[in-house]
Amino acid sequence: MRQIFNFKFLSGIEQIDSDCWDDIAINSDPFHQYAFIEALERSKSVESKTGWHPQHLTIYQNKELIGILPLYTKNHSYGEYVFDFAWANTYREYGLNYYPKLICAIPFTPVTGSRLMLKPGIDESSLVPQLCKEIQKYISQLRLSSMHWLFVPETLSRSLNSQQHMTRRAVQFQWFNRNYHSYDDFCSTLTSRRRKSIRNERRKVIEQGVQVERKFAENLTHEDIEFFYQCYQQTYLKRSGHKGYLNRDFFNRLYYTMQKNIMLVLAKRNDKPIASALYLYDDKQLYGRYWGTMEDVNNLHYECCYYQGIEFCIEQNIKTFNPGTQGEHKILRGFEPIYCYSNHWLAEPAFHDGVKRFLKQEDAGIVTYKQNATELLPFKSIEDQDN
């Protein structure tokens, strides 16, 4: 028997009760929690003035809330990390508007997550066809150009692809905890050359007079967050000439509402803080998110953003560590290439077909890239590990 679902769009997270949201998101990562998305919206890091218009979709069955989809209309493509600027330029060349568009995403967060949050027992395969039709109807009503699902699970990507929401693959790097007993146990799986190199990198940080510590809810202070925010701004000023997408109020809200999910790595020299990295985590995965330094110290980025995270995962038996997007230098430090998925539907048939052809060509290069990256991994062969 075909299940019938009803849909309602919301113009902000404040239009739904936090407990109702979190009951649906109970098995999702920290970025899908009410507190995280509320921090984005209440801090005005995400609002119409920054080009993000919340359109969260709530899903009902027999008048009961059974699902939530975080949605936004966008006036640009910044802060998404799935790059479609060339598509927008092509639209412009033909005198068409690519913006506004509709996206399913956690703003400024290139991390694969559930996106389609459902109450246990709901059949996703029954919902997705109706969901896609509802979204396409909404796009027509608002005269939007397209729908984009960013960093979705592979299973959802397959379901969406069956509804002509085309799959696009990219590559990220992730560390896997293969039941290591200690950091040295992990290092023992690496080739001797890479093992020596990593030890040298960590030793040189110490030789430069730097001490590194991890801070959690019980000893994390507001002053720590204030210093971190200075570091965060410094990173963006160096890279992009602006102070970052996320403001001070956003990080303050995380500090007050999500401490149980926060780890701050703090580096000091002569008792003076000089760098920090902010992570979020749950019992399944560690997420490296933001980093910055006020002084240039060789290898400090690797120590704060990779090695401290790996050690923490081993100590807490956390199975995976996502250190953030891009960065081939992660490969030689034990981070393995994995596919990440997005899906796309364009209302204009000719452009939809053109993008479909483009994605097929692009994917061949993505497959080759992943294969080449895998060959660079620093792990010993199975035969060597047995000896």
C-alpha positions as CSV (number, residue, x, y, z in Angstrom):
1,M,0.0,0.0,0.0
2,R,1.4,3.4,-1.1
3,Q,2.3,5.6,1.8
4,I,1.0,9.2,1.6
5,F,3.2,12.1,3.0
6,N,2.4,15.8,3.5
7,F,4.9,18.6,3.3
8,K,5.3,22.0,4.9
9,F,8.0,24.6,4.3
10,L,9.4,26.8,7.1
11,S,11.1,30.1,6.7
12,G,13.3,29.6,9.8
13,I,14.2,27.0,12.4
14,E,12.4,29.0,15.1
15,Q,9.1,27.8,13.5
16,I,9.6,24.3,14.9
17,D,10.1,23.2,18.5
18,S,13.6,22.2,19.4
19,D,12.6,18.9,21.0
20,C,10.5,18.0,17.9
21,W,13.5,18.7,15.7
22,D,16.0,16.8,17.8
23,D,13.6,13.8,18.2
24,I,13.8,13.4,14.4
25,A,17.6,14.2,14.3
26,I,18.4,11.8,17.2
27,N,20.6,9.5,15.1
28,S,22.2,12.4,13.0
29,D,25.6,14.1,13.5
30,P,26.1,17.3,15.6
31,F,25.6,19.5,12.5
32,H,22.0,18.4,12.2
33,Q,21.1,19.2,15.8
34,Y,18.7,22.0,16.4
35,A,21.4,23.9,18.4
36,F,23.9,24.0,15.5
37,I,21.4,25.2,12.9
38,E,19.8,27.6,15.3
39,A,23.3,29.1,16.1
40,L,23.8,29.7,12.3
41,E,20.4,31.4,12.0
42,R,20.2,33.3,15.3
43,S,23.7,34.6,14.8
44,K,22.7,35.9,11.4
45,S,25.7,34.0,9.8
46,V,22.8,32.5,7.8
47,E,20.2,35.0,6.7
48,S,18.9,36.8,3.7
49,K,21.7,39.4,3.9
50,T,24.3,36.7,3.6
51,G,22.4,35.0,0.7
52,W,20.9,32.1,2.6
53,H,17.1,32.0,3.0
54,P,15.9,29.1,5.2
55,Q,13.2,27.0,3.6
56,H,13.3,23.9,5.9
57,L,10.9,21.2,4.8
58,T,8.9,19.3,7.4
59,I,7.4,16.0,6.4
60,Y,4.2,14.5,8.0
61,Q,2.3,11.2,7.8
62,N,-1.2,11.1,9.3
63,K,-0.5,14.5,10.8
64,E,2.6,13.2,12.7
65,L,6.0,14.8,12.1
66,I,8.2,12.1,10.7
67,G,10.9,13.9,8.8
68,I,12.9,17.1,8.3
69,L,15.0,18.3,5.4
70,P,17.3,21.4,5.9
71,L,16.7,23.6,2.8
72,Y,17.8,27.0,1.7
73,T,17.3,29.2,-1.3
74,K,20.6,30.8,-2.3
75,N,21.6,33.9,-4.2
76,H,25.1,32.7,-4.7
77,S,27.2,29.5,-4.4
78,Y,29.7,30.5,-1.7
79,G,30.0,28.3,1.5
80,E,28.8,25.1,-0.3
81,Y,32.0,23.4,-1.3
82,V,30.3,21.7,-4.3
83,F,31.3,24.0,-7.1
84,D,28.8,25.0,-9.7
85,F,30.1,28.5,-10.6
86,A,30.7,27.3,-14.2
87,W,27.0,26.3,-14.4
88,A,25.9,29.7,-13.2
89,N,28.2,31.4,-15.8
90,T,26.7,29.3,-18.6
91,Y,23.2,30.3,-17.6
92,R,24.3,33.9,-17.6
93,E,25.7,33.5,-21.1
94,Y,22.3,32.4,-22.4
95,G,20.5,35.2,-20.6
96,L,19.0,33.0,-17.9
97,N,19.1,33.3,-14.1
98,Y,20.8,30.5,-12.2
99,Y,20.0,32.2,-8.9
100,P,18.1,31.9,-6.8
101,K,18.4,28.1,-6.5
102,L,17.4,25.6,-3.8
103,I,19.9,23.5,-1.8
104,C,19.7,20.9,0.8
105,A,22.8,21.4,3.0
106,I,24.3,22.4,6.3
107,P,25.7,25.8,5.6
108,F,29.5,26.1,5.4
109,T,29.8,22.4,6.4
110,P,31.3,20.1,3.7
111,V,30.6,17.0,5.8
112,T,28.5,14.0,4.6
113,G,25.4,13.6,6.8
114,S,21.9,12.3,6.8
115,R,20.3,15.5,5.4
116,L,16.9,13.6,5.1
117,M,16.2,13.1,8.8
118,L,13.5,10.5,9.3
119,K,11.8,9.0,12.3
120,P,12.8,5.3,12.8
121,G,10.7,2.9,10.7
122,I,9.9,5.3,7.9
123,D,10.7,3.8,4.5
124,E,13.0,6.3,2.7
125,S,12.5,4.6,-0.7
126,S,8.7,5.2,-0.5
127,L,9.3,8.8,0.5
128,V,11.9,10.0,-2.0
129,P,9.7,9.9,-5.1
130,Q,7.0,12.0,-3.5
131,L,9.7,14.3,-1.9
132,C,11.3,15.0,-5.3
133,K,7.9,15.8,-6.9
134,E,7.1,18.2,-4.0
135,I,10.5,20.0,-4.3
136,Q,10.1,20.3,-8.1
137,K,6.7,21.8,-7.6
138,Y,8.1,24.2,-5.1
139,I,10.9,25.2,-7.5
140,S,8.3,25.9,-10.2
141,Q,6.2,28.0,-7.8
142,L,9.1,30.1,-6.7
143,R,10.7,30.2,-10.1
144,L,14.0,28.8,-8.9
145,S,16.5,27.3,-11.3
146,S,17.4,24.1,-9.7
147,M,17.7,21.8,-6.7
148,H,21.1,20.7,-5.2
149,W,21.6,18.1,-2.5
150,L,25.0,18.5,-1.0
151,F,27.1,15.9,0.9
152,V,24.4,13.3,1.1
153,P,24.9,9.6,2.0
154,E,25.5,7.2,-0.9
155,T,22.2,5.4,-0.3
156,L,20.2,8.6,-0.5
157,S,22.2,9.7,-3.6
158,R,21.2,6.5,-5.4
159,S,17.5,7.0,-4.5
160,L,17.7,10.6,-5.8
161,N,19.5,9.6,-9.0
162,S,16.6,7.2,-9.7
163,Q,14.3,10.3,-9.7
164,Q,16.5,12.2,-12.2
165,H,18.3,14.2,-9.5
166,M,21.8,13.5,-10.9
167,T,24.6,12.1,-8.8
168,R,27.9,14.0,-8.7
169,R,30.9,12.5,-7.0
170,A,34.0,14.1,-5.4
171,V,36.8,12.9,-3.2
172,Q,37.5,13.7,0.4
173,F,40.1,12.2,2.8
174,Q,39.1,10.4,6.0
175,W,41.0,8.5,8.7
176,F,39.7,5.2,9.9
177,N,40.3,3.7,13.3
178,R,41.0,0.0,12.7
179,N,40.9,-0.9,16.4
180,Y,44.2,0.7,17.2
181,H,45.3,0.4,20.8
182,S,47.5,3.5,20.8
183,Y,49.0,6.1,18.5
184,D,52.1,4.0,18.2
185,D,50.0,1.1,17.1
186,F,48.6,3.2,14.3
187,C,52.1,4.3,13.3
188,S,53.2,0.7,13.1
189,T,51.0,0.2,10.1
190,L,52.8,2.9,8.2
191,T,56.0,2.5,6.1
192,S,59.2,3.2,8.0
193,R,59.8,6.3,5.9
194,R,56.4,7.8,6.7
195,R,56.5,6.8,10.3
196,K,59.9,8.5,10.7
197,S,58.6,11.6,8.9
198,I,55.5,12.0,11.1
199,R,57.6,11.5,14.3
200,N,60.0,14.2,13.1
201,E,57.0,16.6,12.4
202,R,55.7,16.1,15.9
203,R,59.1,16.4,17.5
204,K,59.9,19.7,15.7
205,V,56.7,21.2,17.2
206,I,58.0,20.4,20.7
207,E,61.5,21.7,19.8
208,Q,60.0,25.0,18.9
209,G,58.8,25.4,22.4
210,V,55.1,24.7,21.7
211,Q,52.8,22.8,24.0
212,V,49.5,21.4,22.7
213,E,46.5,20.4,24.8
214,R,42.9,19.3,24.2
215,K,40.1,21.1,26.0
216,F,36.5,19.9,26.6
217,A,33.4,21.1,28.3
218,E,34.8,20.6,31.8
219,N,37.8,23.0,31.2
220,L,36.9,24.9,28.1
221,T,36.5,28.6,28.8
222,H,34.8,31.5,27.0
223,E,38.3,33.1,26.8
224,D,39.4,30.0,24.8
225,I,36.6,30.5,22.4
226,E,37.4,34.2,22.0
227,F,41.0,33.4,21.2
228,F,40.0,30.7,18.8
229,Y,37.8,33.2,17.0
230,Q,40.8,35.5,16.4
231,C,42.6,32.5,14.9
232,Y,39.7,31.7,12.7
233,Q,39.5,35.2,11.4
234,Q,43.3,35.3,10.8
235,T,43.1,32.1,8.6
236,Y,40.4,33.7,6.4
237,L,42.2,37.0,6.1
238,K,45.3,35.2,4.9
239,R,43.5,32.9,2.4
240,S,40.6,35.0,1.2
241,G,40.9,38.6,2.4
242,H,37.8,38.5,4.6
243,K,37.2,37.5,8.2
244,G,35.2,34.3,7.5
245,Y,31.6,33.3,7.0
246,L,30.9,32.7,10.6
247,N,30.7,35.5,13.2
248,R,31.6,35.7,16.9
249,D,28.0,35.2,18.0
250,F,27.8,31.8,16.2
251,F,30.8,30.4,18.1
252,N,29.6,31.8,21.4
253,R,26.3,30.0,20.8
254,L,28.1,26.8,20.1
255,Y,30.0,27.3,23.3
256,Y,26.9,27.7,25.4
257,T,24.7,25.1,23.7
258,M,27.0,22.3,22.3
259,Q,29.9,21.9,24.7
260,K,29.4,18.2,24.9
261,N,30.2,18.0,21.2
262,I,33.2,20.4,21.2
263,M,36.9,19.7,21.4
264,L,39.3,22.6,21.2
265,V,43.0,22.0,20.5
266,L,45.0,24.8,21.9
267,A,48.7,25.5,21.2
268,K,50.8,27.6,23.5
269,R,54.4,28.9,23.6
270,N,55.7,30.5,26.8
271,D,52.2,30.1,28.3
272,K,50.8,32.3,25.5
273,P,48.2,30.8,23.2
274,I,49.3,31.0,19.6
275,A,47.0,28.7,17.7
276,S,43.8,26.6,18.0
277,A,41.6,24.1,16.1
278,L,37.9,23.5,16.8
279,Y,36.4,20.1,16.4
280,L,33.0,18.7,16.8
281,Y,32.4,15.0,17.6
282,D,29.9,12.4,18.7
283,D,30.4,8.8,19.7
284,K,30.9,7.7,16.0
285,Q,33.0,10.4,14.3
286,L,35.3,13.3,14.8
287,Y,35.0,16.3,12.6
288,G,37.8,18.8,12.2
289,R,36.2,22.1,11.3
290,Y,38.1,25.3,11.9
291,W,41.8,26.2,12.5
292,G,43.9,29.3,12.8
293,T,47.3,30.5,14.1
294,M,48.7,33.8,15.2
295,E,52.3,32.7,14.7
296,D,54.0,30.7,12.0
297,V,55.3,27.4,13.5
298,N,56.5,24.6,11.3
299,N,54.2,21.6,11.3
300,L,51.9,23.0,13.9
301,H,48.9,22.7,11.5
302,Y,49.5,19.0,11.2
303,E,49.8,18.6,14.9
304,C,46.7,20.5,15.8
305,C,44.5,19.4,12.9
306,Y,45.5,15.8,12.2
307,Y,47.7,14.1,14.9
308,Q,45.8,15.4,17.9
309,G,42.6,14.2,16.2
310,I,43.9,10.8,15.5
311,E,45.1,10.4,19.1
312,F,41.7,11.4,20.4
313,C,39.9,8.9,18.2
314,I,42.1,6.1,19.3
315,E,41.7,7.0,23.0
316,Q,37.9,7.3,22.7
317,N,37.4,4.4,20.2
318,I,35.9,6.8,17.7
319,K,35.8,5.0,14.4
320,T,36.2,7.8,11.8
321,F,37.8,11.2,11.6
322,N,36.8,13.7,8.9
323,P,39.5,16.5,8.9
324,G,37.7,18.8,6.5
325,T,37.6,19.1,2.7
326,Q,40.4,19.1,0.2
327,G,44.2,18.8,0.9
328,E,46.2,16.0,-0.7
329,H,48.8,16.4,2.1
330,K,46.4,14.4,4.3
331,I,47.1,11.3,2.2
332,L,50.7,10.8,3.5
333,R,49.4,11.2,7.1
334,G,47.0,8.2,6.8
335,F,43.8,9.8,5.6
336,E,42.2,7.7,2.9
337,P,40.4,8.9,-0.2
338,I,36.6,8.3,-0.1
339,Y,33.8,9.4,-2.4
340,C,31.3,12.1,-1.3
341,Y,28.1,12.6,-3.1
342,S,25.8,15.4,-4.2
343,N,22.7,15.4,-6.5
344,H,21.4,17.9,-8.9
345,W,18.1,18.6,-10.7
346,L,17.8,21.6,-13.1
347,A,14.4,22.8,-14.1
348,E,15.5,23.8,-17.7
349,P,15.6,20.5,-19.6
350,A,18.4,21.5,-22.0
351,F,20.6,22.5,-19.2
352,H,19.7,19.4,-17.1
353,D,20.8,17.3,-20.1
354,G,24.0,19.3,-20.6
355,V,25.0,19.0,-16.9
356,K,24.3,15.2,-17.1
357,R,26.8,14.9,-19.9
358,F,29.3,17.0,-18.0
359,L,29.0,14.9,-14.9
360,K,29.6,11.7,-16.8
361,Q,32.8,13.1,-18.2
362,E,33.8,14.6,-14.8
363,D,33.2,11.4,-13.0
364,A,35.8,9.5,-15.1
365,G,38.4,12.0,-13.8
366,I,37.2,11.6,-10.2
367,V,37.6,7.8,-10.4
368,T,41.1,8.2,-11.7
369,Y,42.0,10.8,-9.1
370,K,40.8,8.5,-6.3
371,Q,42.8,5.6,-7.7
372,N,45.9,7.7,-7.9
373,A,45.4,9.0,-4.3
374,T,44.9,5.5,-3.0
375,E,48.3,4.5,-4.5
376,L,50.0,7.2,-2.4
377,L,48.7,6.0,0.9
378,P,51.6,5.4,3.4
379,F,50.4,2.0,4.8
380,K,52.7,-1.0,4.6
381,S,51.5,-3.9,2.4
382,I,49.7,-6.7,4.1
383,E,52.7,-8.9,3.7
384,D,54.9,-6.3,5.4
385,Q,52.5,-5.9,8.3
386,D,52.6,-9.6,9.0
387,N,56.4,-9.6,9.3
